Amino acid sequence: MNTLSAVDLKRRGIVAIEEALALGPVHILKNNRPAAVVLWESEYLKLLQRKSSSNTVRTADWIMNFKPAGSRSKEDIDNQITEERSSWEGRRFCFLTAMCLSTL
């Protein structure tokens, strides 16, 4: 992996990046951890072009076009939820909120 530390980048500037780019994409390290990657403009444009021409389906499109496979109606589901909620009456539920935690 072709790396350049943030300290070296700050000290040497764009010259350090240009030298490192001669060997390929440059991974900038900050506190010895990868923080960014620097590419030649032409490589970046190729990535963008590849991304725009791919056949990926956006999540929102998938959700909007999803056809449910279940056979229960909305009315059946609503009735089941109502029955379950009616069985909760008289019970105390605590969903780990700050108020509930203080009473434990």
Buried (B, 14 or more C-beta within 10 A) or exposed (E): EEEBBBEBBEEBEEEBBEEBBEEEBBBBBEEEEEEEEBBBEEEEEEEEEEEEEEEEEEEEEEEEEEEEEEEEEEEEEEEEEEEEEEEEEEEEEEEEEEEEEEEE
